[in-house]
Each structure stands twice: as C-alpha cells, then as structure tokens.
Amino acid sequence: MNRIRFLRMQKAMKQEDLAKVIHVSQSSLSGYENEKYEPDKKTLLRLASYFGVSIDYLLGIDNARFYEKKMSEQIPVYSVLQTNPLTGPCGSVLYFLDFDPYWKEEGEYFGIQICGDRMEPRMFEGDVAIVRRQDTAKDSSVAVVQVGRENALVIRVINREDGMTLLPYNPKYKAFFYTNKEIAELPVKILGKVVEFRGKC
C-alpha cells in the first residue's frame, strides 16, 4: 500500500481533510496515493512533519519509519498554557519534543497539544502545534491566543481596524470578536504564531 495512504488511513482521515492540511487539492493527493506522480519537496516536508516520519520513508526508500538521528534541541510541549509576563509561556508540560536547532536562530519555540475539535480539519485532537513566541500575528494566520485568565487557544486570527476576530476552522464553532478596548482591558494576548504542526504518533 502507498505509504501516504497508509498513514492517512491510520489517522482515519479523509482525503479532503489531509489535502487541506498539506495545502494541495484532493485530486493532487489522490495522484500521490495512486503513485501517478510524486509530491514536490514542500509537500513532502509538510507530509513528513505532519505524520512525524522521514521523507525517505514516505517515498519508500527507507523502511525506518522514524528518524534515527535525534535532533540536538528539545522544546516543551504544553497541555494547558497560560503566560507569565516575566518568563513567557508556562503551564503543564507533557513532554519535550525533538526540534531542529536551526530554527532556534529565528526565535524561541514551544509546543502545545491540540485539545478538542475546534481546529478540524486543519488540526486534530492530540496533534502538536509548534509555536514561535511573538506578540503579533499576521491576518488569517494561526496563533496561540490567551483571553483574560483563560487557558490559551490555538486559533486563527483575523485582524480588523476596530479589533480582532478569533476564528475556529471547524464551522460548528462560532467566531469571537473583541474590540480594541476589550483587547486592552481583558486583555487578549497573542503568545505566539503556529509555524508547524505534527500529527500524533
């Protein structure tokens, strides 16, 4: 069986859901799974990152599913996350995740485990979002946001002149709009931008 299809079926995902995760059309994903053509490098990286496997494994070059060489850096993965103004992200650390040290040059990173179905089909419960710590997010990007004293959420951010909308991917959940006054008073804080997400193994 094609390994992309095998990994997708292990997660009980539909083709259309995985296609959205890796930013390709469903017909393209079908072509990869039927081995009509190979994904480009960027798509292979997204697939490998999401499923937590090596590119060689995806392509059938190597039977070792996971990277044998451990990355030399690790970042904490939180289950519940808040923020401390002096120390930054804090909360319940589930475990530490291997992380490419090259990324450390771009800033400070942490992980947060997805809880619930608010971000489906982009992210699923148990997946891990890799987050670069920063206090701003571009329009329509996925970020970690804390409202007041509530636990932080992984959610899409829509910036507006009069405030900010927090928008889940799952259509069964409503969007939340906060005025600029509410953002300052509650406050509504962006703790970081999601730069990668990894499927649960």
Phi, psi and omega in degrees: 000140175306136187288330176295315178297318180301313181293321178296316181292328176299327179269004180055043181259146171280156178303317184296328180288316178294323179301320178294321181298319185260007173063046173227169177283159178297324180294325177295315179298319177300321178296321177296315184290329178271003176060035173283328175201165183263150175295154174285174186300317182297319180292321177299318179297319179295318179295314181298318180294316183295317183271351179070037180233172178275157177295322178300323178294316180302321184275357179080013180282326184229139178273352177285114187291322185250158177298130178282327182274121179285140175289150189276353179242153176226148177235151179285143173247121183263148171265319177236133187227133168229195179222146175247127185300338181266323186251350181087211184303138176209158181155205183274113179274121179282313182190179177249139187249135175298139189214138180295118183297341179301324182292337182300335180293339183267356179147192181261138185234154171209169178242154175221133181278134180288132179239128179086187186246018184300330185254010176290144007266011180287316179224148183242159180304132181096341174295160179242127174268128175267127191236132171267126183292122176196161185253013176225160177214136178292158181302133178072007177277161178266130185222169172259121187233136175245129178250116181058230180261008179290159174294150183292150179244146167267118189201159179280139183249126175246113181275136177228160179298326184262007179159212185215138175250132174257119192236112174293156174283325182289119185294348180282351177255141181277158176280156177243127178250135178235130177288165178301325178294316179294322179301320181284323187274326185296312348271172171253116186243136170269121182267340180173167179254134177285123182251345182197153170222146185238133178290149178293144183274000000 
